[in-house]
Amino acid sequence: MTNEGFDPSQDQADNRQTPRHRTPLWVKGFLIAAAVLVVTFGVMHFSGGMVMNHTP
């Protein structure tokens, strides 16, 4: 009968308890900042508060 426990000869990436990849913190921050800018632009656009109006 074989032991299915921890095998130190296996690579760390093969361990099922560790995630395969993690998103870097700067990527998450960039995505949050981009989402805030898009929402801000949308609110300003739909409220009519844009700097340049399309009417002459």
Distance bins in CASP14 RR format, pairs under 12 A and 6 or more apart:
PFRMAT RR
TARGET T0000
AUTHOR 0000-0000-0000
RMODE 2
METHOD distances of the structure
MODEL  1
4 10 0 0 0 0 0 1 0 0 0 0 0
4 16 0 0 0 0 0 1 0 0 0 0 0
5 15 0 0 0 0 0 1 0 0 0 0 0
5 16 0 0 0 0 0 1 0 0 0 0 0
6 12 0 0 0 0 0 1 0 0 0 0 0
6 14 0 0 0 0 0 1 0 0 0 0 0
6 15 0 0 0 0 1 0 0 0 0 0 0
6 16 0 0 0 0 0 1 0 0 0 0 0
6 17 0 0 0 0 0 1 0 0 0 0 0
7 14 0 0 0 0 1 0 0 0 0 0 0
7 15 0 0 0 0 1 0 0 0 0 0 0
8 14 0 0 0 0 0 1 0 0 0 0 0
8 15 0 0 0 0 0 1 0 0 0 0 0
10 16 0 0 0 0 0 1 0 0 0 0 0
10 18 0 0 0 0 0 1 0 0 0 0 0
11 18 0 0 0 0 0 1 0 0 0 0 0
12 18 1 0 0 1 0 0 0 0 0 0 0
12 19 0 0 0 0 0 1 0 0 0 0 0
12 20 0 0 0 0 0 1 0 0 0 0 0
13 19 0 0 0 0 0 1 0 0 0 0 0
13 20 1 0 0 1 0 0 0 0 0 0 0
13 21 0 0 0 0 1 0 0 0 0 0 0
14 20 0 0 0 0 0 1 0 0 0 0 0
21 27 0 0 0 0 0 1 0 0 0 0 0
22 28 0 0 0 0 1 0 0 0 0 0 0
23 29 0 0 0 0 1 0 0 0 0 0 0
23 30 0 0 0 0 0 1 0 0 0 0 0
23 31 0 0 0 0 1 0 0 0 0 0 0
23 32 0 0 0 0 0 1 0 0 0 0 0
24 30 0 0 0 0 1 0 0 0 0 0 0
24 31 0 0 0 0 0 1 0 0 0 0 0
25 31 0 0 0 0 0 1 0 0 0 0 0
25 32 0 0 0 0 0 1 0 0 0 0 0
26 32 0 0 0 0 0 1 0 0 0 0 0
26 33 0 0 0 0 0 1 0 0 0 0 0
27 33 0 0 0 0 0 1 0 0 0 0 0
27 34 0 0 0 0 0 1 0 0 0 0 0
28 34 0 0 0 0 0 1 0 0 0 0 0
28 35 0 0 0 0 0 1 0 0 0 0 0
29 35 0 0 0 0 1 0 0 0 0 0 0
29 36 0 0 0 0 1 0 0 0 0 0 0
29 37 0 0 0 0 0 1 0 0 0 0 0
30 36 0 0 0 0 0 1 0 0 0 0 0
30 37 0 0 0 0 0 1 0 0 0 0 0
31 37 0 0 0 0 0 1 0 0 0 0 0
31 38 0 0 0 0 0 1 0 0 0 0 0
32 38 0 0 0 0 0 1 0 0 0 0 0
32 39 0 0 0 0 0 1 0 0 0 0 0
33 39 0 0 0 0 0 1 0 0 0 0 0
33 40 0 0 0 0 0 1 0 0 0 0 0
34 40 0 0 0 0 0 1 0 0 0 0 0
34 41 0 0 0 0 0 1 0 0 0 0 0
35 41 0 0 0 0 0 1 0 0 0 0 0
35 42 0 0 0 0 0 1 0 0 0 0 0
36 42 0 0 0 0 0 1 0 0 0 0 0
36 43 0 0 0 0 0 1 0 0 0 0 0
37 43 0 0 0 0 0 1 0 0 0 0 0
37 44 0 0 0 0 0 1 0 0 0 0 0
38 44 0 0 0 0 0 1 0 0 0 0 0
38 45 0 0 0 0 0 1 0 0 0 0 0
39 45 0 0 0 0 0 1 0 0 0 0 0
39 46 0 0 0 0 0 1 0 0 0 0 0
40 46 0 0 0 0 0 1 0 0 0 0 0
40 47 0 0 0 0 0 1 0 0 0 0 0
40 49 0 0 0 0 0 1 0 0 0 0 0
40 50 0 0 0 0 0 1 0 0 0 0 0
41 47 0 0 0 0 0 1 0 0 0 0 0
41 48 0 0 0 0 0 1 0 0 0 0 0
41 49 0 0 0 0 0 1 0 0 0 0 0
41 50 0 0 0 0 1 0 0 0 0 0 0
41 51 0 0 0 0 0 1 0 0 0 0 0
42 48 0 0 0 0 1 0 0 0 0 0 0
42 49 0 0 0 0 0 1 0 0 0 0 0
42 50 0 0 0 0 1 0 0 0 0 0 0
43 49 0 0 0 0 1 0 0 0 0 0 0
43 50 0 0 0 0 0 1 0 0 0 0 0
44 50 1 0 1 0 0 0 0 0 0 0 0
44 51 0 0 0 0 1 0 0 0 0 0 0
44 52 0 0 0 0 0 1 0 0 0 0 0
44 53 0 0 0 0 0 1 0 0 0 0 0
45 51 0 0 0 0 0 1 0 0 0 0 0
45 52 0 0 0 0 0 1 0 0 0 0 0
45 53 0 0 0 0 0 1 0 0 0 0 0
45 54 0 0 0 0 0 1 0 0 0 0 0
48 54 0 0 0 0 0 1 0 0 0 0 0
48 55 0 0 0 0 0 1 0 0 0 0 0
END
